[in-house]
Amino acid sequence: MRVCHRPPRRDRPSRNRGTTRLRIVACHAVVASMLVAGEAAAQNRPEVMAFPPDLTGYMRMGVVFHENFFQATDDDERRDVMAGVLELRAEEKLGRTDAYRADLRADVYRFQRLGTSPGVMVGVRKVQGVSQFSVSAIGQWRRPRFDHGDELEQANILGGAGTYSVKVARPLELVALGEYSHDWLQLNADLQGRSYDAGAAVRVRTFGHRVTFEIGRLVGARDLNGVQQYANRTDYVVVRTTAIPRTYLSVRYRNRFRDYATDDPDASNYRREDRRRQVTAYLDISVGRNLVWNLSGGFEQADSTRPGRGFRSRQLGSTLSMVLPPEW
């Protein structure tokens, strides 16, 4: 889920220039790939480029390579997975002004060994004024998940997310975040899971909105068939910049803690605590009239008090986006 912010009007490209000088501007991710991507780290990019005023959407396609996709320990067999992606996104203004926007996104992932996983998202955003907000709903089918247990699951997912931000001073914004999802597991069809998170962030925009710093925290829990599995806390820091012409760069560090809830001393997760540290980077480069090259990379390391549950994984992605002009 994401809330995209445009630069001040004086920085916007004028309509009579068309799309020749495509600007790529920063786009804030509500939660860094927590709902859209989940623990699989194999889903949609948590951040995508925003649109200049005279553009209505884009089509993106490419591949993502996942090292140690199944999160095996260093001593176990580590299997890699390639995933192909096709994504379509469109937006339209609501009413006579540019203050409110409607979003529609559809995607299809083809995971090696796991098959095809489609998804759809619809949302409404307020992108102007002292206070701004976004609300969105998401549906995904057969999407890889690691939120429930230690083994890979595929799930049909329905969820929603929302943000509300207030500009309290010229460079400073306060943001409230929340999300919820309900999963119907496919490999264990008798199980259903829920996840929910809420939190806050502080965002500072500097250098004429060309550089943005953000720090935030979310707290939440995961349950399975109504029984809580663990509580989690996520701290993150993000730096985004459009200072380099024709590029958008975002770097994010996430530190997530899991505290398992069982009181049974004979249970394997008794007094178990996990820590997952992740670094991700995204780079969008305008390479032509209507083309943007999207590069992504990430590294995650998990440590656990339960022996044999730590792992390391990496991912690299390369996609090409074709911007859709207004006449599309």
C-alpha positions as CSV (number, residue, x, y, z in Angstrom):
1,M,0.0,0.0,0.0
2,R,1.3,3.4,-0.7
3,V,0.7,7.0,-0.6
4,C,2.3,8.9,-3.5
5,H,3.2,12.6,-3.1
6,R,3.9,15.0,-5.9
7,P,6.3,17.9,-5.7
8,P,5.1,21.5,-5.4
9,R,3.4,22.8,-8.5
10,R,6.4,24.8,-9.6
11,D,8.3,21.6,-10.0
12,R,5.7,19.8,-12.0
13,P,6.3,19.2,-15.7
14,S,3.9,21.3,-17.8
15,R,1.4,19.4,-19.9
16,N,2.6,20.9,-23.2
17,R,5.9,19.1,-22.7
18,G,4.2,15.7,-22.9
19,T,6.0,12.8,-21.4
20,T,9.4,13.5,-23.1
21,R,10.9,14.7,-19.8
22,L,9.3,12.2,-17.4
23,R,10.0,13.0,-13.8
24,I,10.2,10.3,-11.2
25,V,9.1,11.5,-7.8
26,A,9.1,9.9,-4.4
27,C,6.3,7.6,-3.3
28,H,5.8,6.7,0.4
29,A,5.0,3.1,1.2
30,V,2.6,2.8,4.1
31,V,4.2,-0.2,5.5
32,A,7.3,-1.5,3.9
33,S,6.0,-4.6,2.0
34,M,4.2,-5.9,5.1
35,L,0.7,-6.4,3.6
36,V,1.4,-6.4,-0.1
37,A,4.5,-8.4,0.2
38,G,4.3,-10.2,3.5
39,E,7.2,-12.2,4.8
40,A,7.9,-13.8,1.4
41,A,9.7,-10.8,0.1
42,A,8.5,-11.9,-3.3
43,Q,5.6,-9.7,-4.0
44,N,5.0,-6.2,-5.4
45,R,7.5,-3.5,-4.8
46,P,6.6,-1.7,-1.6
47,E,7.3,1.6,-3.5
48,V,6.6,2.5,-7.1
49,M,7.0,5.7,-9.0
50,A,4.3,8.4,-8.8
51,F,2.8,10.0,-11.9
52,P,3.3,13.4,-13.3
53,P,-0.1,15.2,-13.7
54,D,-0.5,14.3,-17.4
55,L,0.0,10.6,-16.9
56,T,-2.6,8.0,-15.9
57,G,-0.7,4.8,-15.2
58,Y,1.9,2.3,-16.3
59,M,2.5,-1.3,-17.3
60,R,5.5,-3.1,-15.6
61,M,7.1,-6.4,-16.5
62,G,10.3,-8.3,-15.6
63,V,11.8,-10.8,-13.3
64,V,12.8,-11.1,-9.6
65,F,15.5,-13.5,-8.4
66,H,15.1,-14.8,-4.8
67,E,18.1,-16.5,-3.2
68,N,17.1,-19.0,-0.4
69,F,13.4,-18.3,-1.1
70,F,12.3,-21.0,1.4
71,Q,14.3,-19.5,4.2
72,A,16.5,-22.5,4.9
73,T,19.4,-22.3,7.4
74,D,23.0,-22.3,6.2
75,D,23.3,-26.0,7.0
76,D,20.2,-27.0,5.0
77,E,19.6,-27.1,1.3
78,R,19.0,-23.6,0.0
79,R,16.8,-23.3,-3.0
80,D,16.5,-20.3,-5.2
81,V,13.3,-19.2,-7.1
82,M,12.8,-17.0,-10.1
83,A,9.6,-15.0,-10.5
84,G,8.1,-13.2,-13.5
85,V,5.9,-10.3,-12.9
86,L,3.3,-8.4,-15.0
87,E,1.7,-5.4,-13.4
88,L,-0.8,-2.8,-14.6
89,R,-1.7,0.4,-12.6
90,A,-4.0,3.3,-13.4
91,E,-5.2,6.3,-11.5
92,E,-7.9,8.9,-12.1
93,K,-8.7,12.1,-10.3
94,L,-12.0,12.3,-8.5
95,G,-14.1,15.5,-8.9
96,R,-12.9,18.7,-10.5
97,T,-9.7,19.2,-8.6
98,D,-6.5,17.1,-8.3
99,A,-6.9,16.7,-4.5
100,Y,-8.5,13.2,-4.6
101,R,-7.3,10.2,-6.6
102,A,-8.6,6.7,-7.3
103,D,-6.1,3.9,-7.9
104,L,-6.5,0.5,-9.5
105,R,-3.7,-2.1,-9.8
106,A,-3.7,-5.6,-11.1
107,D,-0.7,-8.0,-11.1
108,V,0.3,-11.5,-12.0
109,Y,3.3,-13.3,-10.6
110,R,4.6,-16.6,-12.0
111,F,6.8,-18.3,-9.3
112,Q,9.1,-21.1,-10.3
113,R,7.9,-24.3,-8.7
114,L,4.8,-22.6,-7.2
115,G,2.8,-21.5,-10.1
116,T,0.8,-18.3,-10.9
117,S,-0.5,-15.8,-8.3
118,P,-2.8,-12.9,-9.4
119,G,-3.7,-9.9,-7.3
120,V,-5.7,-6.7,-7.4
121,M,-5.8,-3.5,-5.3
122,V,-8.3,-0.6,-5.3
123,G,-7.8,2.6,-3.3
124,V,-8.6,6.3,-2.8
125,R,-6.1,9.0,-1.8
126,K,-6.2,12.6,-0.8
127,V,-2.9,14.1,-2.1
128,Q,-3.2,17.8,-1.4
129,G,-3.7,20.0,1.7
130,V,-2.4,20.1,5.3
131,S,-3.9,16.7,6.0
132,Q,-3.8,13.8,3.6
133,F,-5.0,10.2,3.7
134,S,-5.2,6.9,1.8
135,V,-7.4,3.8,2.1
136,S,-7.1,0.7,0.0
137,A,-8.4,-2.9,-0.3
138,I,-6.4,-5.8,-1.6
139,G,-7.1,-9.3,-2.9
140,Q,-4.4,-11.9,-3.7
141,W,-4.7,-15.5,-4.7
142,R,-2.2,-18.4,-4.1
143,R,0.3,-15.8,-2.8
144,P,3.4,-17.1,-1.0
145,R,3.3,-16.4,2.8
146,F,5.7,-17.0,5.7
147,D,3.6,-15.2,8.3
148,H,2.0,-18.4,9.7
149,G,4.6,-20.9,11.0
150,D,8.1,-21.5,9.7
151,E,7.2,-23.3,6.5
152,L,6.1,-21.7,3.2
153,E,2.3,-21.3,2.7
154,Q,0.3,-20.1,-0.2
155,A,-2.8,-18.2,0.7
156,N,-5.8,-16.4,-0.7
157,I,-5.7,-13.0,1.0
158,L,-8.2,-10.2,1.6
159,G,-7.0,-7.1,3.4
160,G,-7.0,-3.4,3.8
161,A,-4.7,-0.5,4.8
162,G,-5.0,3.1,5.6
163,T,-2.8,6.1,6.4
164,Y,-3.4,9.6,7.7
165,S,-0.8,12.4,7.7
166,V,-0.7,15.9,9.0
167,K,1.9,18.6,8.2
168,V,2.7,20.1,11.6
169,A,5.5,22.4,10.2
170,R,7.0,23.2,6.8
171,P,9.4,20.2,6.6
172,L,7.7,17.9,9.2
173,E,4.8,15.5,8.9
174,L,3.2,13.1,11.4
175,V,1.8,9.9,10.0
176,A,-0.6,7.2,11.4
177,L,-0.5,3.8,9.8
178,G,-2.8,0.7,10.0
179,E,-3.5,-2.5,8.2
180,Y,-5.4,-5.8,8.4
181,S,-5.4,-9.0,6.4
182,H,-7.2,-12.3,6.5
183,D,-5.6,-15.4,5.0
184,W,-7.1,-18.6,3.8
185,L,-4.2,-21.1,3.7
186,Q,-4.0,-23.4,0.7
187,L,-1.6,-26.1,1.8
188,N,-3.5,-26.5,5.1
189,A,-7.0,-25.8,4.0
190,D,-8.5,-26.1,7.5
191,L,-6.4,-23.1,8.7
192,Q,-7.2,-19.4,8.5
193,G,-4.9,-16.6,9.7
194,R,-5.2,-13.0,10.6
195,S,-2.6,-10.2,10.8
196,Y,-3.0,-6.7,12.0
197,D,-0.6,-3.8,12.6
198,A,-0.8,-0.2,13.7
199,G,1.7,2.5,14.3
200,A,3.1,6.0,13.6
201,A,5.9,7.6,11.7
202,V,7.7,11.0,11.4
203,R,8.6,12.2,8.0
204,V,10.9,15.2,7.1
205,R,11.1,16.6,3.6
206,T,14.2,18.7,2.8
207,F,16.0,20.3,-0.2
208,G,12.7,21.3,-1.8
209,H,11.1,17.9,-1.3
210,R,13.9,16.2,-3.2
211,V,15.1,14.3,-0.1
212,T,12.7,12.6,2.4
213,F,13.6,11.0,5.7
214,E,11.2,8.8,7.6
215,I,11.3,6.8,10.8
216,G,8.4,4.8,12.2
217,R,7.2,1.9,14.4
218,L,4.4,-0.6,14.1
219,V,3.0,-3.1,16.5
220,G,0.7,-6.0,15.8
221,A,0.0,-9.7,16.0
222,R,-0.6,-12.8,14.0
223,D,-3.1,-15.5,14.9
224,L,-4.2,-18.9,13.4
225,N,-7.8,-20.1,13.7
226,G,-8.3,-17.5,16.4
227,V,-5.3,-18.4,18.5
228,Q,-2.5,-15.8,18.7
229,Q,0.8,-17.2,17.4
230,Y,3.1,-14.2,18.1
231,A,3.2,-10.5,18.7
232,N,5.5,-8.4,16.6
233,R,7.1,-5.0,16.5
234,T,8.6,-3.4,13.4
235,D,10.9,-0.4,13.4
236,Y,12.0,1.1,10.1
237,V,14.0,4.0,8.6
238,V,13.6,5.1,5.0
239,V,15.6,7.6,2.9
240,R,14.2,8.7,-0.5
241,T,15.6,11.1,-3.0
242,T,14.9,12.5,-6.5
243,A,17.9,14.8,-6.4
244,I,19.6,13.0,-9.3
245,P,17.8,14.0,-12.5
246,R,15.5,11.4,-14.1
247,T,16.0,9.0,-11.1
248,Y,14.2,8.0,-7.9
249,L,16.2,6.2,-5.2
250,S,14.9,4.7,-2.0
251,V,16.8,2.8,0.8
252,R,15.0,1.2,3.7
253,Y,16.2,-0.6,6.9
254,R,13.7,-2.7,8.8
255,N,14.1,-4.3,12.2
256,R,11.3,-6.7,13.2
257,F,10.9,-8.5,16.5
258,R,8.6,-11.5,17.1
259,D,7.6,-12.7,20.6
260,Y,5.8,-16.0,20.5
261,A,2.8,-16.3,22.7
262,T,2.7,-20.0,23.9
263,D,2.8,-20.7,27.6
264,D,3.3,-24.4,27.2
265,P,6.9,-25.3,28.3
266,D,6.8,-28.4,26.1
267,A,6.0,-26.4,22.9
268,S,8.8,-25.8,20.4
269,N,8.1,-22.1,20.4
270,Y,8.1,-21.7,24.2
271,R,9.9,-18.5,25.1
272,R,10.9,-18.1,21.5
273,E,12.0,-14.7,20.1
274,D,13.0,-13.9,16.6
275,R,14.7,-10.9,15.1
276,R,14.6,-10.1,11.4
277,R,16.8,-7.4,9.9
278,Q,16.3,-6.3,6.3
279,V,17.8,-3.8,4.0
280,T,16.1,-3.0,0.6
281,A,16.9,-0.5,-2.1
282,Y,14.9,0.6,-5.2
283,L,16.2,2.6,-8.1
284,D,14.0,3.9,-11.0
285,I,15.7,5.4,-14.0
286,S,14.0,7.1,-16.9
287,V,15.6,5.6,-20.0
288,G,13.3,6.9,-22.8
289,R,10.2,8.8,-23.7
290,N,7.8,6.5,-21.9
291,L,10.2,3.9,-20.4
292,V,11.5,3.5,-16.8
293,W,14.0,0.9,-15.7
294,N,13.2,-0.4,-12.2
295,L,16.0,-2.1,-10.2
296,S,15.6,-3.6,-6.7
297,G,17.8,-5.4,-4.2
298,G,17.4,-6.7,-0.7
299,F,19.1,-8.7,2.0
300,E,17.5,-10.2,5.1
301,Q,19.0,-11.9,8.1
302,A,16.9,-13.7,10.7
303,D,18.1,-14.8,14.2
304,S,16.0,-16.9,16.6
305,T,16.3,-18.3,20.1
306,R,14.9,-21.5,18.7
307,P,17.8,-23.5,17.2
308,G,17.7,-24.1,13.5
309,R,15.4,-21.2,12.6
310,G,17.8,-18.5,11.6
311,F,18.5,-17.9,7.9
312,R,19.8,-15.4,5.4
313,S,18.3,-14.5,2.0
314,R,18.7,-12.1,-0.9
315,Q,16.7,-10.8,-3.8
316,L,17.4,-8.9,-7.0
317,G,14.9,-7.6,-9.4
318,S,14.9,-5.9,-12.8
319,T,11.7,-4.7,-14.5
320,L,10.7,-2.3,-17.2
321,S,7.8,0.1,-16.9
322,M,6.0,1.6,-19.9
323,V,4.2,4.8,-18.9
324,L,0.6,5.1,-20.2
325,P,-0.2,8.5,-21.6
326,P,-3.6,10.2,-21.0
327,E,-5.1,9.0,-24.3
328,W,-4.6,5.4,-23.2
